[in-house]
Amino acid sequence: MTPVVTAAVLCAAVTHASWNAIAHKITDKLVGFTLIAGGGTLIGLVMVPFVAIPAAGAWPYLLASAVIHVVYYMLLMTSFRLGDFGQAYPLARGSAPLVVTVLAAVFAHEVPDGWAAAGIGVSCAGLTGVALWGLRGRRPDWAAIGAALATGLSIAAYTVVDGLGVRASGSSLGYIAWLMAIEGVCVPAYALYRWRGQLVAELRPFAAVGLLGAALSVAAYGLVLWAQTKAELAPIAALRESSIIVGAAIGAVFFKERFGAPRIVAAGLLVTGIGLMLHAG
């Protein structure tokens, strides 16, 4: 985890929280995710002629990731529909890093050393603190919680699959371009089927903000994929989920959700965890 890799993943965290906030802001979740996923496909198709084609060994991972991402989009839409942004986003993102740590150890043979393991653990404690703060003082909505946790499992799955795939691809830009081009087709295709001749009318009022979300989404994941070619998967997953702190701040500023002292403590734990991971690097 060099400073350059750390900076790239932190930048990805900010852009990721931003596009998720945009998706949550658009009232009709199908409209939001159609624009974001479809915009990602357009960006990928524009990139394809200018980047290397991924190596043959990367394609099974790439296709598997595209399927997992479709499931992820469906679960994330459900999470945002059922729960508040300050609840759904932290639970979905915060539940992923520990699962990634286990999967990376099993499938990528990446067992973190003492410092890295401590950093991941401390960071996850901070992330969990933010997630639990989103549940304070209310009766648990188990449907919303279940959808958010299922989203977290899908995040962990595509993180490991893409980590292995991008390393086999020979080109992180080629991998992200083809992944975006393929994975984003299903949601707009469903929207086209559902709305038929009304698709343009449904999308037009939110087109600008939705396409901004698409650009942020591609940038966020492109940075993460590049980082996964430079460092182990588990620390990157933990560091990327600092987007939860950004998301909490966005929720407080734009959605009038309370930030609170526990989230400040959680942010401090996250920063400490990042420092431990950098020490390991």
N, C-alpha and C positions, 0 to 999 in steps of 0.2 A: 504494500500500500504506500507507494511513493506520493509526495505532495501533489504531483501532476494528476495522478489517478484519483487521489482524494478530492481535488478541486473539480475534476470532471464529474465525479459521482455526486458531489454536493450541488453542482449546477443542475445535474439531472433531477435531483430531489426537488429543487425549486420549480423547475419547469413541469415536473410531474404533478406536484400539488396544484399548480396553476391550471393545468388542463382538466384535472379532476374537479376543481372548483367551477370551471366553465361548464362541464358536463352536469354538475349538480344544479347550477343556476338556471339552465334551460329546463323549463317546467316539464315539457314532454320529453321523457328520457329517450324514447325512440328517435325523436328528432335530433336530440343532442348527439347520440352515439352514431346515428346515420351520417351526420356531418363530420364527426371526428374520425370514424372508421373509414368512411368514403374518402374524406380528404387525405387520410394517410395512404390509401390506395393510389390516389392521383399523384401524391408526392413520390411514392415508390416507383410508379410507372415512369415518371419524369426522370428519376435517377437511374433506372435500369440501363439505358443505352450508354451511360458514362462510367459505369463501375464494372468490376470484374464479376463474371458469373461464379457463384460459389462452387467449390470443388465437389465432386460427386459424393464424397463421404459426408458432406454437410446436409444433403437434401432430405434424408430421412428425419433428421432433427428439425429441419426447417418446416417440413410438412406437418410433423407432429405438433410443433409449436403453433402453427397456424390454427390447427383444430383446438388446441388448448386455449388460445387467445379468444376464439369465438365463444367458448364456454365462459371464459373470464368476463367478456363483455356482457353476456347475458346475466351472470351473477352480479356484476357491478351495477348494472341497471336496476336489478331487483333490490340490491342493498340501498341504493340512493332513493328508490321509490318508497321503501319501508322505513328507513331510518334517517335521522339528521346527519348532515355532513360531518359534524364533530363526533358522531358516534360511529357511522359506517366506515369512514375513511381510516381512522386510527385502528379499528379492529381488523379491517381487511389487510392493511399494510403491516401492522404490528405482529400479526400472527405468522407472517411468512418467514422472517429470518431464521428462527430456530429450526423450522422444517427444512429450509435450504441447507443449514449446517449439517443436518442428518443425511439428507439426500446427496449432498456433495461428498460427504465422507464415504457413502456407499458406492456411488456411481462414478465419481471423479477421483476417488482416493485422496481427497484433500481433508486431512485431519488437522484442525488448527492447533498451533502450539499454545503454550501457556498464556502468553500475552494476548494473542489473537482471541483465544477462547474467553479470556477475562473481558476483553473489549466487547466481544459479541454479547456476552452475558450482561454486562453493565448497560450496554446500549439497549438490549431487549427489555431490561428492567425499566429504563426510561420510557421506551415506547409503550410498554404495558401500562405504565402510569398514566400516560396520555389517554390511552384507550379506556381505562377504568374511569378516568375523570369524565369522559363523555357519557358514562352511564349513571353518574351520581344523581341522587335525589329523585329517581323516577322508578316506576315499575318496569322491570326488564321486558323488552319486546323480543321474545325469543325467536320469532320469525326473522326480524331484522338482524339479530345477533347471529343466527344460524346462516343467513345469507352472507353476512360479512365474513364469517369464519370460513365458509366454503370458498368465497372469493380469495381469501388468504392462501388456501391450499392450492388454488389454481395459479396464483402468483408464484408460489414456491415451485410448482411443477414446470411452468414455462421458464422460470429463471434458470433452473438446472439444465433443462433441455437446450435452451439457447446458449448457455455457457459452454456446453459441449459442442453445439453446432457451430458457433461462431469460431471456435478454435480450429475446427476441421475445415472451415470454409476457405481459408487463405485470404479473405478480404472481409473485414468487418462492415465496410460500406456496401459491398455486394450483398452480404447476408441481410442487412437491415433493409435495403431496397427491395429485395425479393420477398422478404417477410411481410413488409408493409403492403406490397402489391397484392399478395395472396390473402393475407388474414382479414383485410378490411372489406372484402367483397360480400360476405354473408349478411351482415347487418343491413347495408343498403338494399341488397336483393330482397330481404324480407320486407323492408319498408316499401319497396316498389310493389311487391305483391299485395301488401295490406292496403296501400293507398291508391294503387293503380294510377289513374290519370291525375290524382291530386298531389303527387309527390312534390313537384316544384312549389306549389302553393303552400304546402306544409313546411317546407324547408326554408323558403325565401326570407321570412322575418328574422331567422337566426343564422343566416348563411355566413355573415362576416365573422361573428364571434365563434361559430362552430368551426370554421376553417382555421381560425387562429388556434383553437384548441387542437386541431389536427397537427398543425405545424409544431406546436409545443410537445405533443405526444411523440412525434417522430424524433425530435431533437432529444427529448429525455431518454428514450430507449436506445437511440443510437449511441449516446454517450455511455450508457451502461454496458452495451454490447462491446464497445471498444475497451472499456475498463476490464471486462471479463477476459480479454486476451492478455491483460497485463498483470492480473492479480487473481487470488483465489476467490471462489464464488461466495463463500459465507460472509467474509468481511465486507465485500461489496454489497451484498444483500442487506446487511445490518446498517451500513452507512447510507445506502440509498433510502432506507425508510426514515431517515431524518426528515424526509418530506412530511412526515406526520406533524412535526413541530411547525413546519411552514403551513401545513393545512390547518392546524389549530389557530395560527395567527390569522390566516385568511378567514376562517370561520368567525373569529372574534371581530375583525374589522368590517367584513362585507356581509356576514350573515347574522351579526349581532349575537353571537354565541360567546358565553363567558370563557375567558382564558384561565385566570385563577392561579394562585400560588402553586398548587400541585403540578401544573404544567410547567411552571418555571423550574421547579425541582427536577421534573422529568427531563427538561431540556439540558439541565446541568449534568445529569447522569449520561445523557446521550453524548455530550461534548467530552466527558471523561472517557467514555467507551471509545470514541474516535481517537483520543490521544493514546490509549492503550494499543489500538490496532495499528496506529502509525509507529509506535515503539516496536511492535512486532515486525513491521516492514523494514 
